[in-house]
Amino acid sequence: MTKTNTARLLDQAGIPYELIEYSFTEDDLSAQHVAAELGEDIEQVFKTLVLRGDRNGCFVCVIPGNFEVDLKVAAKISGNKSCEMLHMKELLPTTGYIRGGCSPIGMKKTFPTFIHESALLYDYIYISAGQRGLQLKINPGQLIDYIKADIYPI
């Protein structure tokens, strides 16, 4: 298994994690598929969404795989009046990641990041390791501290 940039950044910071591979297809990059492949509850598999606000530009929401982001709440917590999901064609040039492999760690630029409060209910959660087919199992408190994320009920 090749270490991703995300894993190398966590190594440099001395943050423990586990890299876990899973199989995927282009047809199903959903968090539900990831949870099933890992044999974990969907509530512990978090997806990373990149949004663009009308005032403050891009920001990141990390939410449980079975949730949908509430755009009104996301706009409010990010200091915007409105927001929308970043268009898929903008994801790679903006973050350095592709759909299905977007991690809140190691983006090209540091964006304000908001993690759903339910992450704190668990000893560990799963997030993308920065490529399709690879997840990071990580303590949510350490993740939040490392990426300087805010906790919100998104």
Z-matrix of the N, CA and C atoms (Angstrom, degrees):
N
C 1 1.453
C 2 1.533 1 108.07
N 3 1.307 2 116.39 1 127.90
C 4 1.450 3 121.89 2 179.58
C 5 1.526 4 109.90 3 -84.92
N 6 1.320 5 116.01 4 134.36
C 7 1.465 6 119.78 5 177.60
C 8 1.519 7 109.06 6 -73.65
N 9 1.311 8 114.88 7 138.75
C 10 1.459 9 120.79 8 177.71
C 11 1.527 10 109.05 9 -89.68
N 12 1.313 11 116.31 10 168.43
C 13 1.454 12 121.45 11 175.13
C 14 1.528 13 109.97 12 -57.93
N 15 1.315 14 116.67 13 -37.21
C 16 1.464 15 121.86 14 178.69
C 17 1.527 16 110.35 15 -58.96
N 18 1.318 17 116.59 16 -46.35
C 19 1.465 18 121.38 17 179.85
C 20 1.529 19 110.87 18 -65.49
N 21 1.332 20 116.79 19 -41.04
C 22 1.468 21 119.73 20 178.95
C 23 1.524 22 111.18 21 -63.02
N 24 1.330 23 117.45 22 -38.84
C 25 1.472 24 120.95 23 177.97
C 26 1.528 25 110.68 24 -63.71
N 27 1.327 26 116.90 25 -41.62
C 28 1.467 27 120.26 26 178.24
C 29 1.526 28 110.73 27 -66.89
N 30 1.338 29 117.21 28 -37.85
C 31 1.462 30 120.46 29 176.26
C 32 1.529 31 110.44 30 -59.79
N 33 1.334 32 116.06 31 -46.50
C 34 1.471 33 120.93 32 179.99
C 35 1.520 34 111.45 33 -60.21
N 36 1.332 35 116.52 34 -35.01
C 37 1.463 36 121.17 35 -178.56
C 38 1.527 37 112.32 36 -84.68
N 39 1.336 38 117.48 37 -6.31
C 40 1.459 39 121.12 38 -179.58
C 41 1.523 40 113.51 39 71.73
N 42 1.319 41 116.43 40 27.84
C 43 1.469 42 121.21 41 -179.06
C 44 1.529 43 108.84 42 -97.72
N 45 1.332 44 117.01 43 123.77
C 46 1.465 45 119.61 44 179.68
C 47 1.527 46 111.83 45 -71.96
N 48 1.311 47 115.01 46 146.71
C 49 1.463 48 122.20 47 179.36
C 50 1.525 49 107.11 48 -160.99
N 51 1.310 50 114.68 49 172.13
C 52 1.457 51 120.43 50 174.39
C 53 1.525 52 106.89 51 -132.69
N 54 1.320 53 117.45 52 132.94
C 55 1.465 54 122.31 53 175.26
C 56 1.525 55 108.20 54 -92.09
N 57 1.313 56 116.04 55 129.26
C 58 1.461 57 120.28 56 -177.57
C 59 1.529 58 109.40 57 -129.92
N 60 1.319 59 114.80 58 123.27
C 61 1.460 60 120.44 59 178.91
C 62 1.520 61 110.51 60 -84.82
N 63 1.319 62 116.02 61 152.20
C 64 1.459 63 122.29 62 173.81
C 65 1.517 64 108.22 63 -149.23
N 66 1.319 65 116.37 64 157.31
C 67 1.463 66 119.18 65 178.80
C 68 1.524 67 109.30 66 -88.10
N 69 1.317 68 115.26 67 149.60
C 70 1.462 69 120.55 68 -178.85
C 71 1.521 70 109.23 69 -148.92
N 72 1.309 71 115.10 70 163.82
C 73 1.459 72 121.56 71 171.82
C 74 1.520 73 107.49 72 -132.21
N 75 1.307 74 116.25 73 157.35
C 76 1.470 75 121.48 74 177.24
C 77 1.529 76 111.11 75 -59.34
N 78 1.331 77 116.05 76 -26.96
C 79 1.460 78 121.07 77 -177.03
C 80 1.523 79 113.04 78 -73.46
N 81 1.350 80 117.48 79 -22.92
C 82 1.461 81 119.37 80 -177.13
C 83 1.528 82 110.47 81 -142.98
N 84 1.326 83 114.74 82 94.48
C 85 1.462 84 121.32 83 178.30
C 86 1.531 85 110.56 84 -104.77
N 87 1.322 86 116.12 85 18.59
C 88 1.469 87 121.52 86 -173.90
C 89 1.522 88 112.84 87 -72.36
N 90 1.320 89 114.59 88 156.57
C 91 1.461 90 120.99 89 175.24
C 92 1.531 91 110.24 90 -64.86
N 93 1.324 92 117.65 91 -31.00
C 94 1.457 93 121.06 92 177.62
C 95 1.530 94 110.33 93 -61.63
N 96 1.321 95 115.67 94 -41.93
C 97 1.465 96 120.57 95 178.24
C 98 1.529 97 110.16 96 -64.27
N 99 1.334 98 116.49 97 -45.02
C 100 1.462 99 121.09 98 179.87
C 101 1.528 100 109.90 99 -59.64
N 102 1.336 101 117.14 100 -47.85
C 103 1.466 102 121.55 101 -179.52
C 104 1.528 103 110.64 102 -58.89
N 105 1.324 104 116.71 103 -43.56
C 106 1.467 105 120.63 104 179.67
C 107 1.530 106 110.63 105 -63.88
N 108 1.326 107 116.86 106 -42.57
C 109 1.459 108 121.17 107 179.29
C 110 1.535 109 111.74 108 -63.83
N 111 1.329 110 115.93 109 -36.73
C 112 1.468 111 120.80 110 -178.92
C 113 1.526 112 112.35 111 -82.52
N 114 1.339 113 116.42 112 -16.79
C 115 1.457 114 120.62 113 -175.72
C 116 1.521 115 111.50 114 71.11
N 117 1.330 116 116.56 115 32.34
C 118 1.463 117 122.87 116 -177.54
C 119 1.523 118 110.58 117 -118.21
N 120 1.326 119 115.12 118 162.09
C 121 1.465 120 120.67 119 175.79
C 122 1.522 121 109.32 120 -68.74
N 123 1.310 122 116.23 121 139.25
C 124 1.461 123 122.06 122 -179.95
C 125 1.524 124 111.52 123 -59.07
N 126 1.333 125 117.11 124 -27.67
C 127 1.467 126 121.02 125 -178.85
C 128 1.527 127 112.39 126 -66.74
N 129 1.346 128 117.44 127 -19.07
C 130 1.462 129 121.15 128 -179.83
C 131 1.525 130 113.13 129 -99.52
N 132 1.324 131 116.46 130 -4.64
C 133 1.458 132 121.33 131 178.22
C 134 1.528 133 106.83 132 -100.85
N 135 1.321 134 115.92 133 109.43
C 136 1.466 135 121.20 134 -174.17
C 137 1.520 136 110.72 135 -99.66
N 138 1.325 137 114.88 136 141.61
C 139 1.455 138 120.30 137 177.34
C 140 1.528 139 109.33 138 -107.73
N 141 1.314 140 114.67 139 148.42
C 142 1.459 141 122.19 140 -178.05
C 143 1.526 142 108.34 141 -105.18
N 144 1.316 143 115.51 142 118.20
C 145 1.458 144 121.66 143 -179.16
C 146 1.523 145 109.60 144 -114.81
N 147 1.320 146 116.24 145 136.94
C 148 1.458 147 121.22 146 178.93
C 149 1.521 148 107.63 147 -110.60
N 150 1.326 149 114.90 148 127.42
C 151 1.463 150 121.37 149 -177.79
C 152 1.518 151 109.83 150 -122.77
N 153 1.336 152 115.18 151 161.49
C 154 1.457 153 120.65 152 175.98
C 155 1.524 154 108.16 153 -122.90
N 156 1.321 155 115.02 154 123.84
C 157 1.454 156 120.86 155 178.06
C 158 1.519 157 111.65 156 -91.71
N 159 1.322 158 115.62 157 159.07
C 160 1.461 159 120.25 158 -178.28
C 161 1.529 160 112.98 159 -75.27
N 162 1.326 161 118.21 160 -16.55
C 163 1.464 162 121.55 161 -177.55
C 164 1.525 163 113.31 162 -115.04
N 165 1.319 164 116.78 163 -42.83
C 166 1.462 165 120.49 164 -169.32
C 167 1.521 166 115.09 165 -110.70
N 168 1.299 167 118.11 166 8.73
C 169 1.458 168 120.12 167 178.34
C 170 1.519 169 113.58 168 77.33
N 171 1.321 170 115.40 169 -151.31
C 172 1.466 171 120.84 170 -173.10
C 173 1.525 172 112.26 171 -76.56
N 174 1.325 173 113.92 172 148.06
C 175 1.456 174 122.62 173 173.32
C 176 1.515 175 108.28 174 -151.31
N 177 1.334 176 116.20 175 167.97
C 178 1.461 177 121.76 176 -172.44
C 179 1.521 178 110.13 177 -122.58
N 180 1.318 179 116.12 178 137.53
C 181 1.463 180 122.81 179 172.62
C 182 1.523 181 107.91 180 -119.45
N 183 1.324 182 115.85 181 129.96
C 184 1.465 183 121.98 182 178.21
C 185 1.530 184 105.65 183 -114.55
N 186 1.336 185 115.47 184 112.41
C 187 1.465 186 120.42 185 -171.30
C 188 1.533 187 110.70 186 -131.10
N 189 1.336 188 116.12 187 156.99
C 190 1.467 189 119.00 188 177.18
C 191 1.525 190 111.06 189 -57.60
N 192 1.309 191 115.61 190 147.89
C 193 1.455 192 121.79 191 -176.24
C 194 1.510 193 115.44 192 -59.80
N 195 1.327 194 117.34 193 -22.64
C 196 1.466 195 119.63 194 -179.34
C 197 1.532 196 111.79 195 -95.30
N 198 1.315 197 118.76 196 7.53
C 199 1.460 198 122.92 197 179.20
C 200 1.519 199 110.67 198 -103.42
N 201 1.300 200 114.89 199 157.42
C 202 1.457 201 122.96 200 168.79
C 203 1.519 202 106.16 201 -113.93
N 204 1.316 203 117.55 202 143.48
C 205 1.453 204 119.78 203 179.92
C 206 1.535 205 109.32 204 -73.58
N 207 1.321 206 116.01 205 134.76
C 208 1.461 207 122.36 206 175.04
C 209 1.528 208 105.94 207 -87.85
N 210 1.319 209 116.96 208 109.27
C 211 1.464 210 121.09 209 -173.75
C 212 1.529 211 112.54 210 -63.21
N 213 1.324 212 117.03 211 -32.81
C 214 1.475 213 119.26 212 178.66
C 215 1.523 214 110.56 213 -67.67
N 216 1.328 215 116.71 214 -44.51
C 217 1.461 216 120.57 215 178.68
C 218 1.530 217 109.50 216 -66.12
N 219 1.329 218 116.87 217 -43.74
C 220 1.467 219 120.61 218 -179.85
C 221 1.523 220 110.84 219 -60.43
N 222 1.320 221 117.61 220 -41.97
C 223 1.464 222 120.74 221 178.10
C 224 1.523 223 110.11 222 -61.95
N 225 1.308 224 116.03 223 -46.49
C 226 1.466 225 120.32 224 -177.32
C 227 1.532 226 112.03 225 -61.39
N 228 1.337 227 117.07 226 -49.03
C 229 1.473 228 119.46 227 -176.36
C 230 1.520 229 112.37 228 -68.25
N 231 1.335 230 116.71 229 -22.90
C 232 1.463 231 120.26 230 -178.71
C 233 1.529 232 112.31 231 -94.09
N 234 1.323 233 116.91 232 2.37
C 235 1.459 234 120.28 233 178.52
C 236 1.513 235 113.89 234 79.67
N 237 1.318 236 115.90 235 22.07
C 238 1.463 237 121.34 236 179.00
C 239 1.518 238 109.71 237 -109.75
N 240 1.328 239 114.61 238 161.68
C 241 1.465 240 119.67 239 174.91
C 242 1.527 241 109.36 240 -86.15
N 243 1.329 242 115.59 241 -34.73
C 244 1.460 243 121.26 242 177.57
C 245 1.530 244 108.32 243 -149.14
N 246 1.324 245 114.96 244 164.59
C 247 1.469 246 119.77 245 177.83
C 248 1.517 247 108.93 246 -155.55
N 249 1.318 248 114.19 247 165.95
C 250 1.457 249 120.65 248 176.43
C 251 1.517 250 108.63 249 -147.66
N 252 1.319 251 115.42 250 160.16
C 253 1.464 252 120.09 251 176.43
C 254 1.527 253 108.42 252 -63.54
N 255 1.311 254 116.09 253 142.45
C 256 1.452 255 121.17 254 175.48
C 257 1.528 256 107.83 255 -65.66
N 258 1.320 257 117.46 256 136.89
C 259 1.463 258 120.45 257 178.67
C 260 1.525 259 109.70 258 -64.56
N 261 1.317 260 115.91 259 141.82
C 262 1.459 261 121.11 260 -175.25
C 263 1.529 262 112.25 261 -55.11
N 264 1.317 263 117.53 262 -37.24
C 265 1.467 264 119.91 263 -179.23
C 266 1.529 265 112.15 264 -67.36
N 267 1.347 266 117.50 265 -18.73
C 268 1.459 267 121.73 266 178.66
C 269 1.530 268 112.87 267 -91.08
N 270 1.321 269 117.20 268 -13.27
C 271 1.464 270 120.99 269 -173.26
C 272 1.535 271 112.30 270 -61.00
N 273 1.312 272 118.27 271 -52.65
C 274 1.465 273 121.17 272 -177.93
C 275 1.533 274 111.85 273 -62.78
N 276 1.342 275 119.16 274 -50.67
C 277 1.465 276 117.34 275 -179.65
C 278 1.534 277 113.93 276 -65.11
N 279 1.324 278 117.04 277 -27.20
C 280 1.468 279 120.50 278 -178.34
C 281 1.517 280 112.29 279 -82.72
N 282 1.343 281 116.77 280 -42.15
C 283 1.466 282 120.44 281 -172.00
C 284 1.528 283 114.32 282 -109.86
N 285 1.323 284 116.92 283 -25.30
C 286 1.460 285 120.58 284 -172.27
C 287 1.520 286 112.41 285 90.96
N 288 1.327 287 116.42 286 1.86
C 289 1.463 288 121.90 287 -178.47
C 290 1.526 289 111.26 288 -120.73
N 291 1.346 290 114.44 289 157.44
C 292 1.462 291 120.02 290 176.83
C 293 1.522 292 109.68 291 -106.21
N 294 1.322 293 116.04 292 163.18
C 295 1.461 294 122.40 293 178.10
C 296 1.530 295 109.27 294 -56.55
N 297 1.318 296 115.60 295 132.12
C 298 1.459 297 120.38 296 -178.56
C 299 1.514 298 113.02 297 90.30
N 300 1.332 299 116.76 298 -4.86
C 301 1.460 300 120.80 299 179.93
C 302 1.517 301 112.28 300 -141.93
N 303 1.320 302 116.29 301 25.63
C 304 1.462 303 121.34 302 -177.18
C 305 1.529 304 110.25 303 -88.50
N 306 1.321 305 116.00 304 122.85
C 307 1.460 306 122.19 305 -179.56
C 308 1.526 307 109.64 306 -111.57
N 309 1.335 308 117.43 307 147.65
C 310 1.459 309 119.00 308 175.37
C 311 1.536 310 112.14 309 -75.12
N 312 1.319 311 116.63 310 -5.09
C 313 1.467 312 122.39 311 179.75
C 314 1.526 313 108.76 312 -104.59
N 315 1.328 314 116.63 313 131.74
C 316 1.461 315 120.82 314 170.66
C 317 1.512 316 116.56 315 80.48
N 318 1.316 317 117.89 316 25.36
C 319 1.463 318 119.30 317 175.37
C 320 1.528 319 108.82 318 -67.96
N 321 1.328 320 116.91 319 161.47
C 322 1.459 321 122.09 320 -178.95
C 323 1.524 322 112.03 321 -54.98
N 324 1.313 323 115.64 322 -33.17
C 325 1.455 324 122.26 323 -178.07
C 326 1.533 325 106.92 324 -135.36
N 327 1.314 326 116.83 325 153.34
C 328 1.455 327 119.91 326 176.85
C 329 1.522 328 109.04 327 -83.80
N 330 1.319 329 115.79 328 119.16
C 331 1.463 330 121.76 329 178.55
C 332 1.520 331 109.22 330 -108.91
N 333 1.341 332 117.52 331 150.57
C 334 1.466 333 118.79 332 172.22
C 335 1.527 334 108.16 333 -55.82
N 336 1.332 335 115.97 334 134.28
C 337 1.460 336 120.54 335 -176.04
C 338 1.519 337 110.22 336 -127.57
N 339 1.320 338 114.72 337 136.63
C 340 1.464 339 123.08 338 -177.94
C 341 1.526 340 108.15 339 -124.74
N 342 1.330 341 116.16 340 124.03
C 343 1.459 342 121.16 341 -179.80
C 344 1.524 343 108.95 342 -110.70
N 345 1.315 344 114.91 343 135.47
C 346 1.466 345 120.59 344 179.94
C 347 1.521 346 109.94 345 -59.57
N 348 1.320 347 115.63 346 137.16
C 349 1.468 348 122.70 347 -175.87
C 350 1.526 349 113.81 348 -57.84
N 351 1.317 350 117.99 349 -24.41
C 352 1.468 351 120.12 350 -178.19
C 353 1.524 352 112.36 351 -65.69
N 354 1.335 353 118.06 352 -18.73
C 355 1.466 354 120.59 353 178.34
C 356 1.527 355 110.67 354 -57.25
N 357 1.323 356 117.04 355 -32.19
C 358 1.460 357 121.31 356 -176.78
C 359 1.526 358 113.24 357 -73.63
N 360 1.313 359 116.84 358 -7.77
C 361 1.464 360 120.76 359 177.97
C 362 1.525 361 112.61 360 -77.39
N 363 1.327 362 117.03 361 -13.47
C 364 1.460 363 121.51 362 -171.72
C 365 1.524 364 112.23 363 -116.34
N 366 1.329 365 114.83 364 152.48
C 367 1.461 366 120.28 365 173.53
C 368 1.524 367 110.54 366 -71.87
N 369 1.329 368 116.54 367 -29.40
C 370 1.453 369 121.64 368 177.94
C 371 1.518 370 109.84 369 -148.79
N 372 1.327 371 114.85 370 153.99
C 373 1.456 372 122.19 371 173.14
C 374 1.527 373 107.02 372 -132.44
N 375 1.315 374 115.23 373 169.48
C 376 1.455 375 121.43 374 176.07
C 377 1.523 376 108.59 375 -112.59
N 378 1.328 377 115.30 376 136.36
C 379 1.456 378 121.91 377 172.17
C 380 1.519 379 106.95 378 -135.42
N 381 1.310 380 116.65 379 164.13
C 382 1.456 381 119.91 380 178.29
C 383 1.523 382 109.94 381 -63.53
N 384 1.318 383 115.16 382 141.29
C 385 1.464 384 121.14 383 176.83
C 386 1.521 385 110.88 384 -88.92
N 387 1.327 386 117.30 385 7.27
C 388 1.457 387 120.42 386 176.85
C 389 1.514 388 115.27 387 101.83
N 390 1.321 389 115.67 388 5.75
C 391 1.463 390 119.91 389 173.46
C 392 1.520 391 108.74 390 -154.30
N 393 1.311 392 114.91 391 154.15
C 394 1.456 393 119.21 392 177.92
C 395 1.514 394 109.39 393 -63.94
N 396 1.340 395 115.74 394 141.23
C 397 1.455 396 120.65 395 177.77
C 398 1.517 397 114.56 396 87.05
N 399 1.339 398 116.96 397 8.28
C 400 1.459 399 120.03 398 -178.57
C 401 1.531 400 110.07 399 -144.69
N 402 1.338 401 114.45 400 125.74
C 403 1.467 402 121.15 401 179.57
C 404 1.523 403 110.20 402 -117.58
N 405 1.323 404 115.42 403 153.90
C 406 1.464 405 122.57 404 172.76
C 407 1.510 406 108.23 405 -104.44
N 408 1.318 407 117.10 406 128.80
C 409 1.461 408 122.65 407 171.70
C 410 1.524 409 104.58 408 -98.70
N 411 1.338 410 116.76 409 118.00
C 412 1.456 411 120.26 410 -170.28
C 413 1.528 412 110.95 411 -145.79
N 414 1.307 413 116.10 412 151.54
C 415 1.460 414 121.12 413 175.25
C 416 1.527 415 108.02 414 -70.89
N 417 1.328 416 118.16 415 126.62
C 418 1.465 417 119.70 416 -175.90
C 419 1.527 418 114.08 417 -63.30
N 420 1.327 419 117.77 418 -35.24
C 421 1.461 420 120.02 419 178.79
C 422 1.520 421 111.95 420 -63.31
N 423 1.331 422 115.87 421 -41.54
C 424 1.463 423 119.99 422 178.54
C 425 1.531 424 111.16 423 -68.67
N 426 1.329 425 116.57 424 -37.75
C 427 1.463 426 120.30 425 176.21
C 428 1.525 427 110.30 426 -62.02
N 429 1.312 428 116.80 427 -47.94
C 430 1.466 429 122.44 428 -178.04
C 431 1.527 430 110.23 429 -59.63
N 432 1.319 431 116.22 430 -45.20
C 433 1.469 432 120.12 431 178.94
C 434 1.528 433 111.27 432 -63.79
N 435 1.326 434 116.56 433 -43.07
C 436 1.462 435 120.85 434 -175.81
C 437 1.532 436 112.07 435 -65.22
N 438 1.327 437 116.81 436 -44.72
C 439 1.475 438 118.81 437 -177.44
C 440 1.525 439 112.35 438 -92.99
N 441 1.338 440 115.78 439 3.90
C 442 1.466 441 121.89 440 178.41
C 443 1.531 442 111.42 441 54.82
N 444 1.323 443 114.31 442 47.18
C 445 1.470 444 120.97 443 -178.03
C 446 1.528 445 110.47 444 -85.17
N 447 1.301 446 114.92 445 155.57
C 448 1.456 447 122.25 446 172.54
C 449 1.514 448 108.56 447 -100.74
N 450 1.325 449 116.02 448 148.49
C 451 1.467 450 121.60 449 178.60
C 452 1.526 451 108.37 450 -97.22
N 453 1.317 452 114.69 451 128.94
C 454 1.460 453 119.96 452 178.35
C 455 1.513 454 110.37 453 -147.39
N 456 1.346 455 116.02 454 152.83
C 457 1.462 456 120.08 455 174.16
C 458 1.516 457 110.56 456 -82.58
N 459 1.302 458 116.71 457 76.23
C 460 1.471 459 120.83 458 -174.85
C 461 1.518 460 110.12 459 -72.23
